[in-house]
């Protein structure tokens, strides 16, 4: 399976969206395809729960990995908050459910807004 850095373009190879949007879209789509394929190959949550019961070492390693990922995510979000001038207002990530809830509120809200804007813009599109 390819590593994420193998499929992810660097900022120096990606053209600016305003300059060459089709090329930019192609690069972004390729990166998202690779990440989606890798995510689809991850075991289901119920499978992980089952394997946890079979192997204590696996369960401990999974717990440690989960804490590491949550910690990195929390640090990344703090950096983003600091860069945007936000000091408070976001609760600390403590478990997987916090990540899912935050994703639903944050990312899905943004995407939903963008899709609504695209639909609205298409109503005003004038053919020449």
ChimeraX commands (.cxc) that place a marker at each C-alpha (Angstrom):
marker #1 position 0.00,0.00,0.00 radius 0.5
marker #1 position 1.45,3.43,-0.87 radius 0.5
marker #1 position 2.35,5.78,1.95 radius 0.5
marker #1 position 0.33,9.03,2.15 radius 0.5
marker #1 position 3.42,11.13,1.35 radius 0.5
marker #1 position 3.88,9.18,-1.89 radius 0.5
marker #1 position 0.47,10.26,-3.20 radius 0.5
marker #1 position 0.30,13.75,-1.73 radius 0.5
marker #1 position 1.69,16.52,-3.92 radius 0.5
marker #1 position 3.87,19.16,-2.34 radius 0.5
marker #1 position 2.90,22.79,-2.51 radius 0.5
marker #1 position 5.78,23.43,-4.92 radius 0.5
marker #1 position 4.30,21.04,-7.52 radius 0.5
marker #1 position 0.68,22.12,-7.22 radius 0.5
marker #1 position -0.31,25.01,-9.49 radius 0.5
marker #1 position -2.25,27.90,-8.01 radius 0.5
marker #1 position -6.00,27.38,-8.40 radius 0.5
marker #1 position -6.41,30.84,-9.90 radius 0.5
marker #1 position -3.74,30.19,-12.52 radius 0.5
marker #1 position -4.44,26.64,-13.69 radius 0.5
marker #1 position -7.59,25.34,-12.02 radius 0.5
marker #1 position -7.95,22.13,-14.11 radius 0.5
marker #1 position -4.40,21.02,-13.20 radius 0.5
marker #1 position -4.95,21.99,-9.56 radius 0.5
marker #1 position -8.22,20.05,-9.45 radius 0.5
marker #1 position -6.53,17.01,-10.98 radius 0.5
marker #1 position -3.82,17.01,-8.30 radius 0.5
marker #1 position -6.30,17.50,-5.45 radius 0.5
marker #1 position -8.59,14.77,-6.82 radius 0.5
marker #1 position -5.68,12.34,-7.15 radius 0.5
marker #1 position -4.60,12.99,-3.57 radius 0.5
marker #1 position -8.14,12.55,-2.26 radius 0.5
marker #1 position -8.59,9.34,-4.27 radius 0.5
marker #1 position -5.45,7.85,-2.69 radius 0.5
marker #1 position -6.50,8.85,0.82 radius 0.5
marker #1 position -10.05,7.56,0.29 radius 0.5
marker #1 position -8.72,4.23,-0.94 radius 0.5
marker #1 position -6.47,3.90,2.09 radius 0.5
marker #1 position -9.29,4.85,4.47 radius 0.5
marker #1 position -11.61,2.30,2.84 radius 0.5
marker #1 position -9.02,-0.41,3.47 radius 0.5
marker #1 position -8.94,0.23,7.22 radius 0.5
marker #1 position -10.61,-2.44,9.32 radius 0.5
marker #1 position -14.12,-1.73,10.59 radius 0.5
marker #1 position -14.51,-0.49,14.15 radius 0.5
marker #1 position -16.29,-3.72,15.11 radius 0.5
marker #1 position -13.34,-5.74,13.76 radius 0.5
marker #1 position -10.94,-3.73,15.89 radius 0.5
marker #1 position -13.13,-4.25,18.94 radius 0.5
marker #1 position -13.13,-8.00,18.28 radius 0.5
marker #1 position -9.34,-8.15,17.86 radius 0.5
marker #1 position -8.90,-6.11,21.05 radius 0.5
marker #1 position -10.54,-8.94,22.97 radius 0.5
marker #1 position -8.16,-11.50,21.46 radius 0.5
marker #1 position -4.86,-9.75,21.99 radius 0.5
marker #1 position -4.10,-7.54,25.02 radius 0.5
marker #1 position -0.93,-6.19,23.44 radius 0.5
marker #1 position -2.87,-5.13,20.34 radius 0.5
marker #1 position -5.49,-3.45,22.55 radius 0.5
marker #1 position -2.81,-1.53,24.47 radius 0.5
marker #1 position -1.03,-0.51,21.26 radius 0.5
marker #1 position -4.31,0.66,19.75 radius 0.5
marker #1 position -5.07,2.73,22.86 radius 0.5
marker #1 position -1.60,4.30,22.78 radius 0.5
marker #1 position -1.93,5.05,19.05 radius 0.5
marker #1 position -5.35,6.60,19.60 radius 0.5
marker #1 position -4.01,8.86,22.34 radius 0.5
marker #1 position -1.08,9.90,20.13 radius 0.5
marker #1 position -3.38,10.76,17.20 radius 0.5
marker #1 position -5.76,12.68,19.47 radius 0.5
marker #1 position -2.82,14.57,20.96 radius 0.5
marker #1 position -1.43,15.50,17.55 radius 0.5
marker #1 position -4.88,16.56,16.37 radius 0.5
marker #1 position -5.36,18.69,19.47 radius 0.5
marker #1 position -1.97,20.37,18.92 radius 0.5
marker #1 position -2.79,21.02,15.27 radius 0.5
marker #1 position -6.15,22.54,16.16 radius 0.5
marker #1 position -4.50,24.72,18.80 radius 0.5
marker #1 position -2.03,25.99,16.20 radius 0.5
marker #1 position -4.89,26.78,13.84 radius 0.5
marker #1 position -6.80,28.53,16.63 radius 0.5
marker #1 position -3.70,30.56,17.54 radius 0.5
marker #1 position -3.14,31.52,13.89 radius 0.5
marker #1 position -6.73,32.67,13.55 radius 0.5
marker #1 position -6.63,34.63,16.81 radius 0.5
marker #1 position -9.09,32.35,18.60 radius 0.5
marker #1 position -8.25,31.86,22.24 radius 0.5
marker #1 position -11.20,29.86,23.56 radius 0.5
marker #1 position -14.49,28.42,22.42 radius 0.5
marker #1 position -13.42,24.92,21.41 radius 0.5
marker #1 position -13.48,22.02,23.82 radius 0.5
marker #1 position -10.42,19.78,24.13 radius 0.5
marker #1 position -10.41,16.52,22.17 radius 0.5
marker #1 position -10.47,13.65,24.64 radius 0.5
marker #1 position -11.94,10.73,22.71 radius 0.5
marker #1 position -12.87,9.60,19.20 radius 0.5
marker #1 position -16.45,10.87,19.57 radius 0.5
marker #1 position -15.10,14.41,20.08 radius 0.5
marker #1 position -13.33,14.17,16.73 radius 0.5
marker #1 position -16.43,12.88,14.94 radius 0.5
marker #1 position -18.66,15.56,16.46 radius 0.5
marker #1 position -16.16,18.30,15.62 radius 0.5
marker #1 position -15.82,17.01,12.07 radius 0.5
marker #1 position -19.57,17.02,11.58 radius 0.5
marker #1 position -19.88,20.56,12.90 radius 0.5
marker #1 position -16.77,21.95,11.23 radius 0.5
marker #1 position -15.94,20.27,7.95 radius 0.5
marker #1 position -19.41,19.20,6.96 radius 0.5
marker #1 position -20.80,22.63,7.77 radius 0.5
marker #1 position -18.20,24.27,5.55 radius 0.5
marker #1 position -18.74,21.82,2.69 radius 0.5
marker #1 position -22.51,22.22,2.98 radius 0.5
marker #1 position -22.12,26.00,2.75 radius 0.5
marker #1 position -19.86,25.72,-0.28 radius 0.5
marker #1 position -22.33,23.43,-2.04 radius 0.5
marker #1 position -25.18,25.82,-1.29 radius 0.5
marker #1 position -23.09,28.71,-2.71 radius 0.5
marker #1 position -22.34,26.67,-5.84 radius 0.5
marker #1 position -26.03,25.91,-6.36 radius 0.5
marker #1 position -26.93,29.56,-5.82 radius 0.5
marker #1 position -24.24,30.69,-8.25 radius 0.5
marker #1 position -25.46,28.25,-10.89 radius 0.5
marker #1 position -28.91,29.87,-10.79 radius 0.5
marker #1 position -27.38,33.22,-11.75 radius 0.5
marker #1 position -25.12,31.82,-14.46 radius 0.5
marker #1 position -25.69,33.51,-17.78 radius 0.5
marker #1 position -24.89,31.71,-21.02 radius 0.5
marker #1 position -23.16,33.97,-23.57 radius 0.5
marker link #1:1,2 radius 0.2
marker link #1:2,3 radius 0.2
marker link #1:3,4 radius 0.2
marker link #1:4,5 radius 0.2
marker link #1:5,6 radius 0.2
marker link #1:6,7 radius 0.2
marker link #1:7,8 radius 0.2
marker link #1:8,9 radius 0.2
marker link #1:9,10 radius 0.2
marker link #1:10,11 radius 0.2
marker link #1:11,12 radius 0.2
marker link #1:12,13 radius 0.2
marker link #1:13,14 radius 0.2
marker link #1:14,15 radius 0.2
marker link #1:15,16 radius 0.2
marker link #1:16,17 radius 0.2
marker link #1:17,18 radius 0.2
marker link #1:18,19 radius 0.2
marker link #1:19,20 radius 0.2
marker link #1:20,21 radius 0.2
marker link #1:21,22 radius 0.2
marker link #1:22,23 radius 0.2
marker link #1:23,24 radius 0.2
marker link #1:24,25 radius 0.2
marker link #1:25,26 radius 0.2
marker link #1:26,27 radius 0.2
marker link #1:27,28 radius 0.2
marker link #1:28,29 radius 0.2
marker link #1:29,30 radius 0.2
marker link #1:30,31 radius 0.2
marker link #1:31,32 radius 0.2
marker link #1:32,33 radius 0.2
marker link #1:33,34 radius 0.2
marker link #1:34,35 radius 0.2
marker link #1:35,36 radius 0.2
marker link #1:36,37 radius 0.2
marker link #1:37,38 radius 0.2
marker link #1:38,39 radius 0.2
marker link #1:39,40 radius 0.2
marker link #1:40,41 radius 0.2
marker link #1:41,42 radius 0.2
marker link #1:42,43 radius 0.2
marker link #1:43,44 radius 0.2
marker link #1:44,45 radius 0.2
marker link #1:45,46 radius 0.2
marker link #1:46,47 radius 0.2
marker link #1:47,48 radius 0.2
marker link #1:48,49 radius 0.2
marker link #1:49,50 radius 0.2
marker link #1:50,51 radius 0.2
marker link #1:51,52 radius 0.2
marker link #1:52,53 radius 0.2
marker link #1:53,54 radius 0.2
marker link #1:54,55 radius 0.2
marker link #1:55,56 radius 0.2
marker link #1:56,57 radius 0.2
marker link #1:57,58 radius 0.2
marker link #1:58,59 radius 0.2
marker link #1:59,60 radius 0.2
marker link #1:60,61 radius 0.2
marker link #1:61,62 radius 0.2
marker link #1:62,63 radius 0.2
marker link #1:63,64 radius 0.2
marker link #1:64,65 radius 0.2
marker link #1:65,66 radius 0.2
marker link #1:66,67 radius 0.2
marker link #1:67,68 radius 0.2
marker link #1:68,69 radius 0.2
marker link #1:69,70 radius 0.2
marker link #1:70,71 radius 0.2
marker link #1:71,72 radius 0.2
marker link #1:72,73 radius 0.2
marker link #1:73,74 radius 0.2
marker link #1:74,75 radius 0.2
marker link #1:75,76 radius 0.2
marker link #1:76,77 radius 0.2
marker link #1:77,78 radius 0.2
marker link #1:78,79 radius 0.2
marker link #1:79,80 radius 0.2
marker link #1:80,81 radius 0.2
marker link #1:81,82 radius 0.2
marker link #1:82,83 radius 0.2
marker link #1:83,84 radius 0.2
marker link #1:84,85 radius 0.2
marker link #1:85,86 radius 0.2
marker link #1:86,87 radius 0.2
marker link #1:87,88 radius 0.2
marker link #1:88,89 radius 0.2
marker link #1:89,90 radius 0.2
marker link #1:90,91 radius 0.2
marker link #1:91,92 radius 0.2
marker link #1:92,93 radius 0.2
marker link #1:93,94 radius 0.2
marker link #1:94,95 radius 0.2
marker link #1:95,96 radius 0.2
marker link #1:96,97 radius 0.2
marker link #1:97,98 radius 0.2
marker link #1:98,99 radius 0.2
marker link #1:99,100 radius 0.2
marker link #1:100,101 radius 0.2
marker link #1:101,102 radius 0.2
marker link #1:102,103 radius 0.2
marker link #1:103,104 radius 0.2
marker link #1:104,105 radius 0.2
marker link #1:105,106 radius 0.2
marker link #1:106,107 radius 0.2
marker link #1:107,108 radius 0.2
marker link #1:108,109 radius 0.2
marker link #1:109,110 radius 0.2
marker link #1:110,111 radius 0.2
marker link #1:111,112 radius 0.2
marker link #1:112,113 radius 0.2
marker link #1:113,114 radius 0.2
marker link #1:114,115 radius 0.2
marker link #1:115,116 radius 0.2
marker link #1:116,117 radius 0.2
marker link #1:117,118 radius 0.2
marker link #1:118,119 radius 0.2
marker link #1:119,120 radius 0.2
marker link #1:120,121 radius 0.2
marker link #1:121,122 radius 0.2
marker link #1:122,123 radius 0.2
marker link #1:123,124 radius 0.2
marker link #1:124,125 radius 0.2
marker link #1:125,126 radius 0.2
marker link #1:126,127 radius 0.2
marker link #1:127,128 radius 0.2
view
